[in-house]
Amino acid sequence: SMSHAIRTYFLDVRDNLHKANISYTIEEYLSMTLFTVALTFMIETIMLSFIFGLVFGDIIASMMLAFTLAATISGGLFFFFYTYPGTLVKHRRSQIKKVLPFAISYMATIASSKISPFLMFKTMSRFKEYGYIAKESEQIVKDVEVFGMSVSSAIKKEAKRTPSKEFGEMLWGINSITMSGGNLADFLHDKGESFMSDYRRRIRKYSQELSLYVE
């Protein structure tokens, strides 16, 4: 079917729409893209034909030039729509990576007070300085409070959707530890130490590269 063909050819776009939290299906997003590109093409062709006709006086040549330029502009617009979800995902991933070591350390502190994982995510959702981690925590809370999902299902849903592989693995770990009755605070503390060590290593590497560049 047409729907299956679209999904097959645009799997990466579909996955990126999901991870970027863009609330369109792939069919809706591509319909909007094609409508916008087609409309832009028609308007640009008519406008440019008129402008070039006034400037050059040759109607046929003006229409050919307008058609070529409109096609180029429309192609660029289609490329923008095609790459936009992926660009958004990369941005979210990099933003999560920046705050992840600090967010996990704070989550370990919250978990050490023996509160439930749900309340831990609810607390995290209020700290907007943690950026997308706060937003993803808020989504877990919303899935439980508004949509009636179990905490485990909400955590697993977000683990599949988050653009950050590291945060996703951590969510799977939190779910696994919670379900098995393990010590969540210890798990988060160990994860926090691991991510903080990696963060320090990246800072040192950046500092060394900056020193070399300055020299």
PyMOL CGO cylinders between C-alpha atoms (Angstrom):
from pymol import cmd
from pymol.cgo import CYLINDER

trace = [
    CYLINDER, 0.00, 0.00, 0.00, 0.95, 3.68, -0.37, 0.3, 1, 1, 1, 1, 1, 1,
    CYLINDER, 0.95, 3.68, -0.37, 1.13, 4.06, 3.44, 0.3, 1, 1, 1, 1, 1, 1,
    CYLINDER, 1.13, 4.06, 3.44, 3.53, 1.10, 3.72, 0.3, 1, 1, 1, 1, 1, 1,
    CYLINDER, 3.53, 1.10, 3.72, 5.71, 2.45, 0.88, 0.3, 1, 1, 1, 1, 1, 1,
    CYLINDER, 5.71, 2.45, 0.88, 5.94, 5.86, 2.59, 0.3, 1, 1, 1, 1, 1, 1,
    CYLINDER, 5.94, 5.86, 2.59, 6.90, 4.27, 5.91, 0.3, 1, 1, 1, 1, 1, 1,
    CYLINDER, 6.90, 4.27, 5.91, 9.57, 2.13, 4.20, 0.3, 1, 1, 1, 1, 1, 1,
    CYLINDER, 9.57, 2.13, 4.20, 11.23, 5.02, 2.35, 0.3, 1, 1, 1, 1, 1, 1,
    CYLINDER, 11.23, 5.02, 2.35, 11.03, 7.47, 5.24, 0.3, 1, 1, 1, 1, 1, 1,
    CYLINDER, 11.03, 7.47, 5.24, 11.77, 5.24, 8.25, 0.3, 1, 1, 1, 1, 1, 1,
    CYLINDER, 11.77, 5.24, 8.25, 14.48, 7.59, 9.52, 0.3, 1, 1, 1, 1, 1, 1,
    CYLINDER, 14.48, 7.59, 9.52, 12.12, 10.59, 9.34, 0.3, 1, 1, 1, 1, 1, 1,
    CYLINDER, 12.12, 10.59, 9.34, 9.37, 8.64, 11.13, 0.3, 1, 1, 1, 1, 1, 1,
    CYLINDER, 9.37, 8.64, 11.13, 11.74, 7.63, 13.95, 0.3, 1, 1, 1, 1, 1, 1,
    CYLINDER, 11.74, 7.63, 13.95, 13.07, 11.17, 14.26, 0.3, 1, 1, 1, 1, 1, 1,
    CYLINDER, 13.07, 11.17, 14.26, 9.55, 12.63, 14.45, 0.3, 1, 1, 1, 1, 1, 1,
    CYLINDER, 9.55, 12.63, 14.45, 8.90, 10.27, 17.36, 0.3, 1, 1, 1, 1, 1, 1,
    CYLINDER, 8.90, 10.27, 17.36, 12.18, 11.07, 19.13, 0.3, 1, 1, 1, 1, 1, 1,
    CYLINDER, 12.18, 11.07, 19.13, 11.86, 14.82, 18.57, 0.3, 1, 1, 1, 1, 1, 1,
    CYLINDER, 11.86, 14.82, 18.57, 8.36, 14.68, 20.13, 0.3, 1, 1, 1, 1, 1, 1,
    CYLINDER, 8.36, 14.68, 20.13, 6.76, 16.11, 16.97, 0.3, 1, 1, 1, 1, 1, 1,
    CYLINDER, 6.76, 16.11, 16.97, 3.11, 15.10, 17.16, 0.3, 1, 1, 1, 1, 1, 1,
    CYLINDER, 3.11, 15.10, 17.16, 2.59, 14.17, 13.49, 0.3, 1, 1, 1, 1, 1, 1,
    CYLINDER, 2.59, 14.17, 13.49, 2.43, 10.76, 11.88, 0.3, 1, 1, 1, 1, 1, 1,
    CYLINDER, 2.43, 10.76, 11.88, 4.87, 10.28, 8.97, 0.3, 1, 1, 1, 1, 1, 1,
    CYLINDER, 4.87, 10.28, 8.97, 1.92, 10.46, 6.54, 0.3, 1, 1, 1, 1, 1, 1,
    CYLINDER, 1.92, 10.46, 6.54, 0.71, 13.76, 8.04, 0.3, 1, 1, 1, 1, 1, 1,
    CYLINDER, 0.71, 13.76, 8.04, 4.20, 15.24, 8.07, 0.3, 1, 1, 1, 1, 1, 1,
    CYLINDER, 4.20, 15.24, 8.07, 4.91, 14.29, 4.45, 0.3, 1, 1, 1, 1, 1, 1,
    CYLINDER, 4.91, 14.29, 4.45, 1.46, 15.53, 3.32, 0.3, 1, 1, 1, 1, 1, 1,
    CYLINDER, 1.46, 15.53, 3.32, 2.19, 18.89, 4.97, 0.3, 1, 1, 1, 1, 1, 1,
    CYLINDER, 2.19, 18.89, 4.97, 5.67, 18.91, 3.38, 0.3, 1, 1, 1, 1, 1, 1,
    CYLINDER, 5.67, 18.91, 3.38, 4.45, 18.13, -0.13, 0.3, 1, 1, 1, 1, 1, 1,
    CYLINDER, 4.45, 18.13, -0.13, 1.57, 20.63, 0.10, 0.3, 1, 1, 1, 1, 1, 1,
    CYLINDER, 1.57, 20.63, 0.10, 3.93, 23.40, 1.28, 0.3, 1, 1, 1, 1, 1, 1,
    CYLINDER, 3.93, 23.40, 1.28, 6.56, 22.56, -1.38, 0.3, 1, 1, 1, 1, 1, 1,
    CYLINDER, 6.56, 22.56, -1.38, 3.97, 22.37, -4.22, 0.3, 1, 1, 1, 1, 1, 1,
    CYLINDER, 3.97, 22.37, -4.22, 2.31, 25.63, -3.14, 0.3, 1, 1, 1, 1, 1, 1,
    CYLINDER, 2.31, 25.63, -3.14, 5.69, 27.37, -2.88, 0.3, 1, 1, 1, 1, 1, 1,
    CYLINDER, 5.69, 27.37, -2.88, 6.67, 26.07, -6.33, 0.3, 1, 1, 1, 1, 1, 1,
    CYLINDER, 6.67, 26.07, -6.33, 3.49, 27.38, -7.96, 0.3, 1, 1, 1, 1, 1, 1,
    CYLINDER, 3.49, 27.38, -7.96, 3.62, 30.80, -6.29, 0.3, 1, 1, 1, 1, 1, 1,
    CYLINDER, 3.62, 30.80, -6.29, 7.36, 31.22, -6.98, 0.3, 1, 1, 1, 1, 1, 1,
    CYLINDER, 7.36, 31.22, -6.98, 6.95, 30.22, -10.65, 0.3, 1, 1, 1, 1, 1, 1,
    CYLINDER, 6.95, 30.22, -10.65, 4.14, 32.75, -11.21, 0.3, 1, 1, 1, 1, 1, 1,
    CYLINDER, 4.14, 32.75, -11.21, 5.83, 35.59, -9.30, 0.3, 1, 1, 1, 1, 1, 1,
    CYLINDER, 5.83, 35.59, -9.30, 9.28, 35.05, -10.81, 0.3, 1, 1, 1, 1, 1, 1,
    CYLINDER, 9.28, 35.05, -10.81, 7.86, 34.70, -14.34, 0.3, 1, 1, 1, 1, 1, 1,
    CYLINDER, 7.86, 34.70, -14.34, 6.16, 38.07, -13.91, 0.3, 1, 1, 1, 1, 1, 1,
    CYLINDER, 6.16, 38.07, -13.91, 9.28, 39.75, -12.45, 0.3, 1, 1, 1, 1, 1, 1,
    CYLINDER, 9.28, 39.75, -12.45, 11.69, 38.27, -15.03, 0.3, 1, 1, 1, 1, 1, 1,
    CYLINDER, 11.69, 38.27, -15.03, 9.19, 39.13, -17.81, 0.3, 1, 1, 1, 1, 1, 1,
    CYLINDER, 9.19, 39.13, -17.81, 9.25, 42.78, -16.75, 0.3, 1, 1, 1, 1, 1, 1,
    CYLINDER, 9.25, 42.78, -16.75, 13.06, 42.81, -16.49, 0.3, 1, 1, 1, 1, 1, 1,
    CYLINDER, 13.06, 42.81, -16.49, 14.04, 40.83, -19.61, 0.3, 1, 1, 1, 1, 1, 1,
    CYLINDER, 14.04, 40.83, -19.61, 10.99, 41.23, -21.83, 0.3, 1, 1, 1, 1, 1, 1,
    CYLINDER, 10.99, 41.23, -21.83, 11.31, 37.67, -23.17, 0.3, 1, 1, 1, 1, 1, 1,
    CYLINDER, 11.31, 37.67, -23.17, 8.30, 35.71, -21.88, 0.3, 1, 1, 1, 1, 1, 1,
    CYLINDER, 8.30, 35.71, -21.88, 9.51, 32.18, -22.78, 0.3, 1, 1, 1, 1, 1, 1,
    CYLINDER, 9.51, 32.18, -22.78, 13.01, 32.70, -21.37, 0.3, 1, 1, 1, 1, 1, 1,
    CYLINDER, 13.01, 32.70, -21.37, 11.54, 34.33, -18.24, 0.3, 1, 1, 1, 1, 1, 1,
    CYLINDER, 11.54, 34.33, -18.24, 9.20, 31.37, -17.65, 0.3, 1, 1, 1, 1, 1, 1,
    CYLINDER, 9.20, 31.37, -17.65, 12.05, 28.87, -18.11, 0.3, 1, 1, 1, 1, 1, 1,
    CYLINDER, 12.05, 28.87, -18.11, 14.28, 30.78, -15.70, 0.3, 1, 1, 1, 1, 1, 1,
    CYLINDER, 14.28, 30.78, -15.70, 11.42, 31.18, -13.18, 0.3, 1, 1, 1, 1, 1, 1,
    CYLINDER, 11.42, 31.18, -13.18, 10.61, 27.44, -13.43, 0.3, 1, 1, 1, 1, 1, 1,
    CYLINDER, 10.61, 27.44, -13.43, 14.27, 26.48, -12.79, 0.3, 1, 1, 1, 1, 1, 1,
    CYLINDER, 14.27, 26.48, -12.79, 14.67, 28.87, -9.87, 0.3, 1, 1, 1, 1, 1, 1,
    CYLINDER, 14.67, 28.87, -9.87, 11.32, 27.88, -8.31, 0.3, 1, 1, 1, 1, 1, 1,
    CYLINDER, 11.32, 27.88, -8.31, 12.26, 24.20, -8.62, 0.3, 1, 1, 1, 1, 1, 1,
    CYLINDER, 12.26, 24.20, -8.62, 15.59, 24.89, -6.86, 0.3, 1, 1, 1, 1, 1, 1,
    CYLINDER, 15.59, 24.89, -6.86, 13.89, 26.82, -4.04, 0.3, 1, 1, 1, 1, 1, 1,
    CYLINDER, 13.89, 26.82, -4.04, 11.24, 24.10, -3.63, 0.3, 1, 1, 1, 1, 1, 1,
    CYLINDER, 11.24, 24.10, -3.63, 13.92, 21.41, -3.59, 0.3, 1, 1, 1, 1, 1, 1,
    CYLINDER, 13.92, 21.41, -3.59, 15.73, 23.29, -0.84, 0.3, 1, 1, 1, 1, 1, 1,
    CYLINDER, 15.73, 23.29, -0.84, 12.47, 23.57, 1.12, 0.3, 1, 1, 1, 1, 1, 1,
    CYLINDER, 12.47, 23.57, 1.12, 11.83, 19.82, 0.78, 0.3, 1, 1, 1, 1, 1, 1,
    CYLINDER, 11.83, 19.82, 0.78, 15.38, 19.13, 2.01, 0.3, 1, 1, 1, 1, 1, 1,
    CYLINDER, 15.38, 19.13, 2.01, 14.72, 21.39, 5.03, 0.3, 1, 1, 1, 1, 1, 1,
    CYLINDER, 14.72, 21.39, 5.03, 11.52, 19.50, 5.92, 0.3, 1, 1, 1, 1, 1, 1,
    CYLINDER, 11.52, 19.50, 5.92, 13.28, 16.15, 5.41, 0.3, 1, 1, 1, 1, 1, 1,
    CYLINDER, 13.28, 16.15, 5.41, 16.25, 16.99, 7.65, 0.3, 1, 1, 1, 1, 1, 1,
    CYLINDER, 16.25, 16.99, 7.65, 14.46, 19.11, 10.29, 0.3, 1, 1, 1, 1, 1, 1,
    CYLINDER, 14.46, 19.11, 10.29, 13.32, 16.25, 12.58, 0.3, 1, 1, 1, 1, 1, 1,
    CYLINDER, 13.32, 16.25, 12.58, 16.85, 14.75, 12.51, 0.3, 1, 1, 1, 1, 1, 1,
    CYLINDER, 16.85, 14.75, 12.51, 18.41, 18.13, 13.29, 0.3, 1, 1, 1, 1, 1, 1,
    CYLINDER, 18.41, 18.13, 13.29, 16.02, 18.54, 16.22, 0.3, 1, 1, 1, 1, 1, 1,
    CYLINDER, 16.02, 18.54, 16.22, 16.91, 15.06, 17.52, 0.3, 1, 1, 1, 1, 1, 1,
    CYLINDER, 16.91, 15.06, 17.52, 20.66, 15.82, 17.35, 0.3, 1, 1, 1, 1, 1, 1,
    CYLINDER, 20.66, 15.82, 17.35, 20.09, 19.07, 19.25, 0.3, 1, 1, 1, 1, 1, 1,
    CYLINDER, 20.09, 19.07, 19.25, 18.07, 17.30, 21.98, 0.3, 1, 1, 1, 1, 1, 1,
    CYLINDER, 18.07, 17.30, 21.98, 20.69, 14.54, 22.20, 0.3, 1, 1, 1, 1, 1, 1,
    CYLINDER, 20.69, 14.54, 22.20, 23.55, 17.02, 22.67, 0.3, 1, 1, 1, 1, 1, 1,
    CYLINDER, 23.55, 17.02, 22.67, 21.57, 19.03, 25.25, 0.3, 1, 1, 1, 1, 1, 1,
    CYLINDER, 21.57, 19.03, 25.25, 20.78, 15.88, 27.25, 0.3, 1, 1, 1, 1, 1, 1,
    CYLINDER, 20.78, 15.88, 27.25, 24.44, 14.82, 27.13, 0.3, 1, 1, 1, 1, 1, 1,
    CYLINDER, 24.44, 14.82, 27.13, 25.52, 18.16, 28.66, 0.3, 1, 1, 1, 1, 1, 1,
    CYLINDER, 25.52, 18.16, 28.66, 23.31, 17.91, 31.75, 0.3, 1, 1, 1, 1, 1, 1,
    CYLINDER, 23.31, 17.91, 31.75, 23.08, 14.12, 32.16, 0.3, 1, 1, 1, 1, 1, 1,
    CYLINDER, 23.08, 14.12, 32.16, 25.92, 13.70, 34.73, 0.3, 1, 1, 1, 1, 1, 1,
    CYLINDER, 25.92, 13.70, 34.73, 24.42, 16.40, 36.98, 0.3, 1, 1, 1, 1, 1, 1,
    CYLINDER, 24.42, 16.40, 36.98, 20.84, 15.21, 36.53, 0.3, 1, 1, 1, 1, 1, 1,
    CYLINDER, 20.84, 15.21, 36.53, 21.72, 11.63, 37.45, 0.3, 1, 1, 1, 1, 1, 1,
    CYLINDER, 21.72, 11.63, 37.45, 23.63, 12.78, 40.54, 0.3, 1, 1, 1, 1, 1, 1,
    CYLINDER, 23.63, 12.78, 40.54, 20.58, 14.74, 41.65, 0.3, 1, 1, 1, 1, 1, 1,
    CYLINDER, 20.58, 14.74, 41.65, 18.29, 11.77, 40.90, 0.3, 1, 1, 1, 1, 1, 1,
    CYLINDER, 18.29, 11.77, 40.90, 20.55, 9.60, 43.08, 0.3, 1, 1, 1, 1, 1, 1,
    CYLINDER, 20.55, 9.60, 43.08, 20.17, 12.14, 45.91, 0.3, 1, 1, 1, 1, 1, 1,
    CYLINDER, 20.17, 12.14, 45.91, 16.37, 12.08, 45.53, 0.3, 1, 1, 1, 1, 1, 1,
    CYLINDER, 16.37, 12.08, 45.53, 16.28, 8.27, 45.37, 0.3, 1, 1, 1, 1, 1, 1,
    CYLINDER, 16.28, 8.27, 45.37, 18.38, 8.00, 48.56, 0.3, 1, 1, 1, 1, 1, 1,
    CYLINDER, 18.38, 8.00, 48.56, 15.44, 9.49, 50.48, 0.3, 1, 1, 1, 1, 1, 1,
    CYLINDER, 15.44, 9.49, 50.48, 13.52, 6.29, 49.58, 0.3, 1, 1, 1, 1, 1, 1,
    CYLINDER, 13.52, 6.29, 49.58, 10.74, 8.04, 47.64, 0.3, 1, 1, 1, 1, 1, 1,
    CYLINDER, 10.74, 8.04, 47.64, 9.10, 6.22, 44.71, 0.3, 1, 1, 1, 1, 1, 1,
    CYLINDER, 9.10, 6.22, 44.71, 10.55, 6.45, 41.17, 0.3, 1, 1, 1, 1, 1, 1,
    CYLINDER, 10.55, 6.45, 41.17, 7.36, 8.25, 40.11, 0.3, 1, 1, 1, 1, 1, 1,
    CYLINDER, 7.36, 8.25, 40.11, 7.90, 11.02, 42.70, 0.3, 1, 1, 1, 1, 1, 1,
    CYLINDER, 7.90, 11.02, 42.70, 11.56, 11.16, 41.67, 0.3, 1, 1, 1, 1, 1, 1,
    CYLINDER, 11.56, 11.16, 41.67, 10.55, 11.93, 38.05, 0.3, 1, 1, 1, 1, 1, 1,
    CYLINDER, 10.55, 11.93, 38.05, 7.89, 14.37, 39.28, 0.3, 1, 1, 1, 1, 1, 1,
    CYLINDER, 7.89, 14.37, 39.28, 10.57, 16.23, 41.25, 0.3, 1, 1, 1, 1, 1, 1,
    CYLINDER, 10.57, 16.23, 41.25, 12.95, 16.22, 38.26, 0.3, 1, 1, 1, 1, 1, 1,
    CYLINDER, 12.95, 16.22, 38.26, 10.23, 17.61, 35.98, 0.3, 1, 1, 1, 1, 1, 1,
    CYLINDER, 10.23, 17.61, 35.98, 10.13, 20.79, 38.08, 0.3, 1, 1, 1, 1, 1, 1,
    CYLINDER, 10.13, 20.79, 38.08, 13.83, 21.59, 37.57, 0.3, 1, 1, 1, 1, 1, 1,
    CYLINDER, 13.83, 21.59, 37.57, 13.82, 23.30, 34.18, 0.3, 1, 1, 1, 1, 1, 1,
    CYLINDER, 13.82, 23.30, 34.18, 17.60, 23.80, 34.30, 0.3, 1, 1, 1, 1, 1, 1,
    CYLINDER, 17.60, 23.80, 34.30, 17.87, 20.10, 33.45, 0.3, 1, 1, 1, 1, 1, 1,
    CYLINDER, 17.87, 20.10, 33.45, 16.33, 20.93, 30.06, 0.3, 1, 1, 1, 1, 1, 1,
    CYLINDER, 16.33, 20.93, 30.06, 15.09, 17.97, 28.07, 0.3, 1, 1, 1, 1, 1, 1,
    CYLINDER, 15.09, 17.97, 28.07, 15.63, 15.57, 30.97, 0.3, 1, 1, 1, 1, 1, 1,
    CYLINDER, 15.63, 15.57, 30.97, 13.07, 17.65, 32.91, 0.3, 1, 1, 1, 1, 1, 1,
    CYLINDER, 13.07, 17.65, 32.91, 10.76, 17.56, 29.87, 0.3, 1, 1, 1, 1, 1, 1,
    CYLINDER, 10.76, 17.56, 29.87, 11.10, 13.79, 29.47, 0.3, 1, 1, 1, 1, 1, 1,
    CYLINDER, 11.10, 13.79, 29.47, 10.51, 13.33, 33.21, 0.3, 1, 1, 1, 1, 1, 1,
    CYLINDER, 10.51, 13.33, 33.21, 7.39, 15.49, 32.82, 0.3, 1, 1, 1, 1, 1, 1,
    CYLINDER, 7.39, 15.49, 32.82, 6.23, 13.23, 29.98, 0.3, 1, 1, 1, 1, 1, 1,
    CYLINDER, 6.23, 13.23, 29.98, 6.56, 10.17, 32.25, 0.3, 1, 1, 1, 1, 1, 1,
    CYLINDER, 6.56, 10.17, 32.25, 4.48, 11.95, 34.91, 0.3, 1, 1, 1, 1, 1, 1,
    CYLINDER, 4.48, 11.95, 34.91, 1.86, 12.96, 32.31, 0.3, 1, 1, 1, 1, 1, 1,
    CYLINDER, 1.86, 12.96, 32.31, 1.60, 9.41, 30.95, 0.3, 1, 1, 1, 1, 1, 1,
    CYLINDER, 1.60, 9.41, 30.95, 0.87, 8.16, 34.48, 0.3, 1, 1, 1, 1, 1, 1,
    CYLINDER, 0.87, 8.16, 34.48, -1.38, 10.96, 35.77, 0.3, 1, 1, 1, 1, 1, 1,
    CYLINDER, -1.38, 10.96, 35.77, -3.26, 11.89, 32.59, 0.3, 1, 1, 1, 1, 1, 1,
    CYLINDER, -3.26, 11.89, 32.59, -3.23, 8.71, 30.49, 0.3, 1, 1, 1, 1, 1, 1,
    CYLINDER, -3.23, 8.71, 30.49, -3.38, 6.20, 33.36, 0.3, 1, 1, 1, 1, 1, 1,
    CYLINDER, -3.38, 6.20, 33.36, -0.27, 4.23, 32.38, 0.3, 1, 1, 1, 1, 1, 1,
    CYLINDER, -0.27, 4.23, 32.38, 1.65, 2.25, 34.97, 0.3, 1, 1, 1, 1, 1, 1,
    CYLINDER, 1.65, 2.25, 34.97, 4.94, 3.85, 36.06, 0.3, 1, 1, 1, 1, 1, 1,
    CYLINDER, 4.94, 3.85, 36.06, 6.87, 0.96, 34.49, 0.3, 1, 1, 1, 1, 1, 1,
    CYLINDER, 6.87, 0.96, 34.49, 5.08, 1.35, 31.13, 0.3, 1, 1, 1, 1, 1, 1,
    CYLINDER, 5.08, 1.35, 31.13, 5.62, 5.13, 31.16, 0.3, 1, 1, 1, 1, 1, 1,
    CYLINDER, 5.62, 5.13, 31.16, 9.36, 4.71, 31.87, 0.3, 1, 1, 1, 1, 1, 1,
    CYLINDER, 9.36, 4.71, 31.87, 9.73, 2.10, 29.11, 0.3, 1, 1, 1, 1, 1, 1,
    CYLINDER, 9.73, 2.10, 29.11, 7.82, 4.31, 26.65, 0.3, 1, 1, 1, 1, 1, 1,
    CYLINDER, 7.82, 4.31, 26.65, 10.19, 7.21, 27.33, 0.3, 1, 1, 1, 1, 1, 1,
    CYLINDER, 10.19, 7.21, 27.33, 13.24, 4.91, 27.16, 0.3, 1, 1, 1, 1, 1, 1,
    CYLINDER, 13.24, 4.91, 27.16, 12.22, 3.96, 23.60, 0.3, 1, 1, 1, 1, 1, 1,
    CYLINDER, 12.22, 3.96, 23.60, 11.49, 7.55, 22.60, 0.3, 1, 1, 1, 1, 1, 1,
    CYLINDER, 11.49, 7.55, 22.60, 14.36, 9.56, 24.06, 0.3, 1, 1, 1, 1, 1, 1,
    CYLINDER, 14.36, 9.56, 24.06, 16.97, 10.61, 21.48, 0.3, 1, 1, 1, 1, 1, 1,
    CYLINDER, 16.97, 10.61, 21.48, 19.75, 9.96, 24.02, 0.3, 1, 1, 1, 1, 1, 1,
    CYLINDER, 19.75, 9.96, 24.02, 21.03, 6.37, 24.04, 0.3, 1, 1, 1, 1, 1, 1,
    CYLINDER, 21.03, 6.37, 24.04, 22.66, 6.94, 27.46, 0.3, 1, 1, 1, 1, 1, 1,
    CYLINDER, 22.66, 6.94, 27.46, 19.51, 8.34, 29.07, 0.3, 1, 1, 1, 1, 1, 1,
    CYLINDER, 19.51, 8.34, 29.07, 17.43, 5.59, 27.45, 0.3, 1, 1, 1, 1, 1, 1,
    CYLINDER, 17.43, 5.59, 27.45, 19.70, 2.87, 28.90, 0.3, 1, 1, 1, 1, 1, 1,
    CYLINDER, 19.70, 2.87, 28.90, 19.47, 4.57, 32.29, 0.3, 1, 1, 1, 1, 1, 1,
    CYLINDER, 19.47, 4.57, 32.29, 15.66, 4.54, 32.11, 0.3, 1, 1, 1, 1, 1, 1,
    CYLINDER, 15.66, 4.54, 32.11, 15.68, 0.82, 31.25, 0.3, 1, 1, 1, 1, 1, 1,
    CYLINDER, 15.68, 0.82, 31.25, 17.98, 0.32, 34.25, 0.3, 1, 1, 1, 1, 1, 1,
    CYLINDER, 17.98, 0.32, 34.25, 15.70, 2.30, 36.58, 0.3, 1, 1, 1, 1, 1, 1,
    CYLINDER, 15.70, 2.30, 36.58, 12.73, 0.21, 35.45, 0.3, 1, 1, 1, 1, 1, 1,
    CYLINDER, 12.73, 0.21, 35.45, 14.61, -3.05, 35.88, 0.3, 1, 1, 1, 1, 1, 1,
    CYLINDER, 14.61, -3.05, 35.88, 15.91, -2.13, 39.37, 0.3, 1, 1, 1, 1, 1, 1,
    CYLINDER, 15.91, -2.13, 39.37, 12.45, -0.94, 40.45, 0.3, 1, 1, 1, 1, 1, 1,
    CYLINDER, 12.45, -0.94, 40.45, 10.71, -4.10, 39.20, 0.3, 1, 1, 1, 1, 1, 1,
    CYLINDER, 10.71, -4.10, 39.20, 13.27, -6.39, 40.87, 0.3, 1, 1, 1, 1, 1, 1,
    CYLINDER, 13.27, -6.39, 40.87, 13.24, -4.47, 44.16, 0.3, 1, 1, 1, 1, 1, 1,
    CYLINDER, 13.24, -4.47, 44.16, 16.91, -3.47, 43.93, 0.3, 1, 1, 1, 1, 1, 1,
    CYLINDER, 16.91, -3.47, 43.93, 18.57, -0.39, 45.42, 0.3, 1, 1, 1, 1, 1, 1,
    CYLINDER, 18.57, -0.39, 45.42, 17.76, 2.46, 43.07, 0.3, 1, 1, 1, 1, 1, 1,
    CYLINDER, 17.76, 2.46, 43.07, 19.93, 5.02, 44.88, 0.3, 1, 1, 1, 1, 1, 1,
    CYLINDER, 19.93, 5.02, 44.88, 23.04, 2.80, 44.56, 0.3, 1, 1, 1, 1, 1, 1,
    CYLINDER, 23.04, 2.80, 44.56, 22.33, 2.18, 40.87, 0.3, 1, 1, 1, 1, 1, 1,
    CYLINDER, 22.33, 2.18, 40.87, 21.94, 5.91, 40.17, 0.3, 1, 1, 1, 1, 1, 1,
    CYLINDER, 21.94, 5.91, 40.17, 24.98, 6.79, 42.26, 0.3, 1, 1, 1, 1, 1, 1,
    CYLINDER, 24.98, 6.79, 42.26, 27.15, 4.35, 40.25, 0.3, 1, 1, 1, 1, 1, 1,
    CYLINDER, 27.15, 4.35, 40.25, 25.71, 5.66, 36.97, 0.3, 1, 1, 1, 1, 1, 1,
    CYLINDER, 25.71, 5.66, 36.97, 26.31, 9.23, 38.10, 0.3, 1, 1, 1, 1, 1, 1,
    CYLINDER, 26.31, 9.23, 38.10, 29.95, 8.50, 38.92, 0.3, 1, 1, 1, 1, 1, 1,
    CYLINDER, 29.95, 8.50, 38.92, 30.44, 6.84, 35.53, 0.3, 1, 1, 1, 1, 1, 1,
    CYLINDER, 30.44, 6.84, 35.53, 28.89, 9.75, 33.59, 0.3, 1, 1, 1, 1, 1, 1,
    CYLINDER, 28.89, 9.75, 33.59, 30.75, 12.33, 35.70, 0.3, 1, 1, 1, 1, 1, 1,
    CYLINDER, 30.75, 12.33, 35.70, 34.08, 10.60, 34.95, 0.3, 1, 1, 1, 1, 1, 1,
    CYLINDER, 34.08, 10.60, 34.95, 33.23, 10.67, 31.25, 0.3, 1, 1, 1, 1, 1, 1,
    CYLINDER, 33.23, 10.67, 31.25, 32.26, 14.36, 31.56, 0.3, 1, 1, 1, 1, 1, 1,
    CYLINDER, 32.26, 14.36, 31.56, 35.61, 15.21, 33.22, 0.3, 1, 1, 1, 1, 1, 1,
    CYLINDER, 35.61, 15.21, 33.22, 37.46, 13.29, 30.51, 0.3, 1, 1, 1, 1, 1, 1,
    CYLINDER, 37.46, 13.29, 30.51, 35.64, 15.26, 27.77, 0.3, 1, 1, 1, 1, 1, 1,
    CYLINDER, 35.64, 15.26, 27.77, 36.39, 18.57, 29.55, 0.3, 1, 1, 1, 1, 1, 1,
    CYLINDER, 36.39, 18.57, 29.55, 40.10, 17.65, 29.79, 0.3, 1, 1, 1, 1, 1, 1,
    CYLINDER, 40.10, 17.65, 29.79, 40.18, 16.67, 26.12, 0.3, 1, 1, 1, 1, 1, 1,
    CYLINDER, 40.18, 16.67, 26.12, 38.47, 19.92, 25.12, 0.3, 1, 1, 1, 1, 1, 1,
    CYLINDER, 38.47, 19.92, 25.12, 40.89, 21.90, 27.28, 0.3, 1, 1, 1, 1, 1, 1,
    CYLINDER, 40.89, 21.90, 27.28, 43.92, 20.19, 25.69, 0.3, 1, 1, 1, 1, 1, 1,
    CYLINDER, 43.92, 20.19, 25.69, 42.57, 20.78, 22.16, 0.3, 1, 1, 1, 1, 1, 1,
    CYLINDER, 42.57, 20.78, 22.16, 41.91, 24.44, 23.03, 0.3, 1, 1, 1, 1, 1, 1,
    CYLINDER, 41.91, 24.44, 23.03, 45.47, 24.83, 24.39, 0.3, 1, 1, 1, 1, 1, 1,
    CYLINDER, 45.47, 24.83, 24.39, 46.91, 23.35, 21.19, 0.3, 1, 1, 1, 1, 1, 1,
    CYLINDER, 46.91, 23.35, 21.19, 44.74, 25.65, 19.09, 0.3, 1, 1, 1, 1, 1, 1,
    CYLINDER, 44.74, 25.65, 19.09, 45.84, 28.73, 21.09, 0.3, 1, 1, 1, 1, 1, 1,
    CYLINDER, 45.84, 28.73, 21.09, 49.52, 27.74, 20.80, 0.3, 1, 1, 1, 1, 1, 1,
]
cmd.load_cgo(trace, "trace")
